[in-house]
Amino acid sequence: MGAQRGKDVLLKIEDGGGGFTTVAGLRARTISLNARTVDATDGDSAGRWRELLAGAGVKSAAVSGQGIFRDAASDALIREAFFEQAARRWRLIVPDFGVLEGAFLVAALEYAGEHEGEASFALSLASAGEVTFAAV
């Protein structure tokens, strides 16, 4: 994967009609993929080196982003997902890498604004089920 523009990373939320709405106004986004390991080391482990049990850990994904309000439709979908604490389908598009899609909960939603500046928001998503990956 070559160098990419950060603005090309897209975060989309399912709109309820079978489509996805792009979360508008995001200026920064972070996607973290994690896999916990399971230690299977025992007294017979070669040289007493740690052994990890392949495929046994719990996988998770976390997404965070911050930006400014620009689109009433995506703002409303995010707000509803937070207050309902409903797992919604999200699509994360990273150009020249792939598309991640799955159920996420809005774990945190923050609003901020300075007296002589724009109103902004920050959100954190936590995976709430299987996240699929498709290379592009």
C-alpha positions as CSV (number, residue, x, y, z in Angstrom):
1,M,0.0,0.0,0.0
2,G,1.5,3.3,-1.1
3,A,1.0,6.7,0.6
4,Q,-2.7,7.7,1.0
5,R,-4.5,10.9,1.8
6,G,-6.2,10.7,5.2
7,K,-9.3,12.3,3.8
8,D,-9.9,9.3,1.6
9,V,-10.5,7.0,4.6
10,L,-14.3,6.9,4.8
11,L,-16.6,6.0,7.7
12,K,-20.2,5.1,6.8
13,I,-23.2,4.1,8.9
14,E,-26.1,2.0,7.7
15,D,-29.1,4.3,7.1
16,G,-31.9,1.8,7.7
17,G,-32.9,1.6,4.0
18,G,-30.2,-0.9,3.0
19,G,-27.7,1.8,2.1
20,F,-24.9,3.6,3.9
21,T,-24.5,7.3,4.8
22,T,-21.0,8.8,4.9
23,V,-20.2,10.4,8.3
24,A,-19.6,13.9,7.1
25,G,-17.2,16.5,8.5
26,L,-14.6,14.0,9.9
27,R,-11.2,15.5,10.0
28,A,-9.4,12.6,11.7
29,R,-10.1,8.9,11.9
30,T,-8.3,5.9,13.5
31,I,-9.1,2.2,13.0
32,S,-7.5,-0.2,15.5
33,L,-7.7,-4.0,14.9
34,N,-6.8,-6.1,17.9
35,A,-6.4,-9.8,18.7
36,R,-5.8,-11.0,22.3
37,T,-3.4,-13.9,22.6
38,V,-3.9,-17.1,24.6
39,D,-0.7,-18.4,26.3
40,A,-0.4,-22.2,25.9
41,T,3.1,-22.4,27.5
42,D,3.7,-25.4,29.7
43,G,6.6,-27.3,31.3
44,D,7.3,-29.1,28.0
45,S,7.6,-25.9,25.9
46,A,10.9,-25.9,24.0
47,G,13.5,-23.9,25.8
48,R,10.7,-22.6,28.1
49,W,9.8,-20.1,25.4
50,R,6.2,-18.8,25.4
51,E,3.8,-20.6,23.1
52,L,0.7,-19.0,21.8
53,L,-2.4,-20.9,20.8
54,A,-3.2,-19.9,17.2
55,G,-6.7,-18.7,16.5
56,A,-7.9,-18.8,20.1
57,G,-7.9,-15.1,21.1
58,V,-10.7,-12.7,21.0
59,K,-10.6,-10.2,18.1
60,S,-12.0,-6.7,18.2
61,A,-12.0,-3.5,16.3
62,A,-12.2,0.1,17.5
63,V,-12.8,3.2,15.5
64,S,-12.5,6.8,16.6
65,G,-13.0,10.0,14.7
66,Q,-13.4,13.7,15.3
67,G,-14.6,16.5,13.1
68,I,-17.2,19.2,12.6
69,F,-20.9,19.1,11.9
70,R,-21.8,19.2,8.2
71,D,-24.6,16.8,7.5
72,A,-27.8,16.5,9.4
73,A,-28.6,12.9,8.2
74,S,-25.3,11.3,9.4
75,D,-25.4,13.4,12.6
76,A,-28.9,12.1,13.4
77,L,-28.0,8.5,12.7
78,I,-25.0,8.7,15.0
79,R,-27.0,10.4,17.8
80,E,-29.8,7.8,17.5
81,A,-27.3,4.9,17.6
82,F,-25.7,6.3,20.8
83,F,-28.9,7.0,22.7
84,E,-30.5,3.7,21.7
85,Q,-27.2,1.9,22.3
86,A,-28.1,-0.2,19.3
87,A,-25.4,-2.1,17.3
88,R,-25.6,-0.6,13.8
89,R,-23.7,-1.8,10.7
90,W,-20.8,0.4,9.8
91,R,-18.5,0.4,6.8
92,L,-14.9,1.5,7.0
93,I,-13.2,2.1,3.7
94,V,-9.4,2.4,3.5
95,P,-8.2,3.0,-0.1
96,D,-5.7,0.5,-1.5
97,F,-6.2,-1.6,1.6
98,G,-9.8,-2.8,2.0
99,V,-13.3,-2.5,3.4
100,L,-14.2,-3.5,7.0
101,E,-17.8,-3.9,7.8
102,G,-19.7,-5.1,10.8
103,A,-21.8,-4.2,13.8
104,F,-20.4,-1.5,16.1
105,L,-21.8,0.3,19.2
106,V,-21.2,4.0,19.7
107,A,-19.1,3.8,22.8
108,A,-18.5,7.5,23.2
109,L,-19.9,10.6,21.7
110,E,-18.5,14.0,22.6
111,Y,-19.6,17.5,21.5
112,A,-17.5,20.6,21.9
113,G,-17.4,24.2,20.8
114,E,-15.5,27.3,21.5
115,H,-17.2,30.7,21.7
116,E,-15.7,32.0,18.4
117,G,-15.2,28.6,16.7
118,E,-17.2,25.8,15.1
119,A,-19.0,23.1,17.0
120,S,-17.2,19.8,16.8
121,F,-17.8,16.2,17.7
122,A,-15.8,13.1,18.5
123,L,-17.0,9.5,18.5
124,S,-15.6,6.1,19.5
125,L,-17.0,2.9,18.1
126,A,-16.5,-0.6,19.5
127,S,-17.1,-3.8,17.5
128,A,-20.2,-5.7,18.6
129,G,-20.0,-8.8,16.4
130,E,-18.1,-10.2,13.5
131,V,-16.2,-7.6,11.3
132,T,-15.6,-8.7,7.8
133,F,-12.7,-7.6,5.6
134,A,-12.6,-7.4,1.8
135,A,-9.4,-6.4,0.1
136,V,-9.6,-3.8,-2.7
